[in-house]
């Protein structure tokens, strides 16, 4: 959980294709741990001052979930819904900003100056100079219908997530073997 500051999400490379900002009291990493998925985003502290987060070890979270099965069910259900929402926001940005999900193809397009003007935003950029999707916490929620993304697309596990996909049971078994 973020106690102070902001965290900015990029599609896959830090400082490139930044598309969403998490603010104080937001949290991240839950669905990757609970669903056994690899993160496909890049997270960066993006504040001119320090960013403070409360962190919990993966093993500690999974131990808590095995100790409290009802909480595990609630948190897993919530994590599944959060993953769908994060993927919806990501897909909206890709379509809205005309970003190709294949980074190799996207890089070729970006290198063509007739197609794109690349702007870089640093932590010292003025908020009025930044795009609204990076400084308006409600941007994607108030414009949810700009681009329709089928629910099936949002629920599917991508290849990049799947490369490290493990069931919670497999993770628990590995943890217990180590102790």
C-alpha positions in Angstrom: 0.0 0.0 0.0 1.2 3.5 -0.8 1.3 5.6 2.3 2.8 8.7 0.7 3.7 9.6 -2.9 2.7 8.2 -6.2 3.6 5.1 -8.3 3.4 5.3 -12.1 2.8 2.2 -14.3 4.5 1.8 -17.6 3.6 -0.9 -20.2 6.9 -2.8 -19.9 9.9 -0.5 -19.8 10.4 2.2 -17.1 9.7 5.7 -18.3 8.2 4.5 -21.7 4.5 4.4 -22.3 3.5 5.5 -18.8 -0.3 5.0 -18.6 -1.5 5.1 -15.1 -0.7 6.5 -11.7 -1.5 5.0 -8.3 -1.9 7.4 -5.4 -1.8 7.3 -1.6 -3.9 4.4 -0.2 -3.7 2.5 -3.5 -2.0 -0.9 -3.5 -0.5 -3.2 -6.1 1.1 -6.6 -6.5 -1.8 -8.5 -4.9 -3.2 -10.2 -8.0 0.2 -11.3 -9.2 0.9 -13.1 -5.9 -2.6 -14.5 -5.3 -3.1 -15.7 -8.8 0.4 -16.8 -9.4 1.1 -14.5 -12.3 4.1 -12.5 -13.4 3.8 -8.8 -13.6 3.8 -7.4 -17.1 3.9 -3.8 -16.0 6.8 -1.7 -14.8 6.2 0.2 -11.5 8.1 3.4 -10.7 7.9 5.8 -7.7 7.0 9.0 -9.4 6.9 11.8 -7.0 9.2 14.8 -6.4 9.3 13.7 -2.8 9.9 10.3 -1.2 7.4 7.5 -1.9 6.6 5.3 1.1 5.0 1.9 0.7 3.9 -0.7 3.2 5.2 -4.1 1.8 4.5 -7.6 2.8 6.6 -10.6 1.8 5.0 -13.0 -0.7 5.5 -15.9 1.7 3.9 -14.0 4.6 0.9 -13.1 2.5 0.5 -16.7 1.3 0.9 -17.9 4.9 -1.9 -15.6 6.0 -4.1 -16.7 3.2 -3.6 -20.4 4.1 -4.3 -19.6 7.7 -7.5 -17.7 6.9 -9.3 -19.5 4.0 -12.3 -17.2 4.0 -10.0 -14.2 3.7 -8.2 -16.0 1.0 -11.4 -16.5 -1.0 -12.4 -12.8 -0.5 -8.9 -11.5 -1.5 -8.6 -13.8 -4.5 -12.0 -12.7 -5.8 -11.0 -9.1 -5.3 -7.6 -9.7 -6.9 -9.3 -11.3 -10.0 -11.5 -8.2 -10.4 -8.6 -5.8 -9.9 -6.6 -7.7 -12.5 -9.4 -7.3 -15.0 -9.7 -3.6 -14.2 -5.9 -3.0 -14.6 -6.0 -4.9 -17.9 -8.9 -2.8 -19.1 -7.0 0.4 -18.3 -3.9 -1.0 -20.0 -5.9 -2.1 -23.1 -7.6 1.3 -23.3 -4.2 3.1 -23.2 -2.8 0.8 -25.9 -5.7 1.6 -28.2 -6.1 5.2 -27.2 -2.4 6.0 -27.7 -2.0 3.7 -30.7 0.6 1.6 -28.9 1.2 -1.9 -30.4 1.3 -4.5 -27.6 4.2 -6.1 -29.4 7.2 -4.0 -28.2 9.3 -4.8 -31.3 6.6 -3.6 -33.7 5.8 -0.6 -31.5 9.5 0.4 -31.4 9.6 0.4 -35.2 6.5 2.6 -35.4 7.9 5.0 -32.8 11.2 5.4 -34.7 9.2 6.8 -37.6 9.1 10.5 -36.9 6.2 11.1 -39.3 4.0 8.9 -37.0 4.8 10.0 -33.5 6.2 12.8 -31.4 7.7 11.4 -28.3 7.3 13.3 -25.1 9.1 12.5 -21.9 7.7 13.3 -18.5 9.9 13.4 -15.4 9.1 13.7 -11.8 9.8 17.4 -12.2 7.4 17.9 -15.0 4.6 20.3 -14.2 1.2 18.7 -13.8 -0.3 21.0 -16.5 2.3 19.7 -19.0 1.5 16.1 -18.4 -1.3 14.1 -20.1 -4.5 13.8 -18.1 -4.2 10.0 -17.8 -1.1 10.5 -15.6 -2.4 13.2 -13.3 -6.2 12.6 -13.2 -7.0 9.7 -10.9 -10.4 9.2 -12.4 -9.4 9.5 -16.1 -10.0 5.9 -17.0 -13.0 5.5 -14.8 -14.9 8.5 -16.2 -14.0 7.4 -19.8 -14.6 3.7 -19.4 -16.7 3.5 -22.6 -14.2 5.2 -24.9 -12.9 1.9 -26.1 -14.8 -1.3 -25.6 -12.6 -4.3 -24.6 -14.3 -7.6 -24.5 -14.4 -9.2 -21.0 -13.0 -12.4 -22.4 -9.8 -10.5 -23.5 -9.5 -9.1 -20.0 -9.9 -12.4 -18.3 -7.4 -14.3 -20.5 -3.9 -14.9 -19.2 -1.4 -13.4 -21.6 1.7 -15.3 -22.7 4.0 -12.9 -20.7 2.0 -13.5 -17.5 1.8 -17.2 -18.1 5.6 -17.7 -18.4 5.8 -17.6 -14.6 2.3 -18.7 -13.8 2.1 -21.0 -10.8 -0.9 -22.1 -8.8 -1.1 -20.9 -5.2 -0.8 -24.5 -4.1 2.5 -24.9 -6.0 3.8 -21.7 -4.4 2.7 -22.9 -0.9 4.4 -26.3 -1.5 7.7 -24.7 -2.5 7.5 -22.4 0.6 6.9 -25.3 2.9 9.8 -27.3 1.3 12.1 -24.4 2.1 11.3 -24.4 5.8 
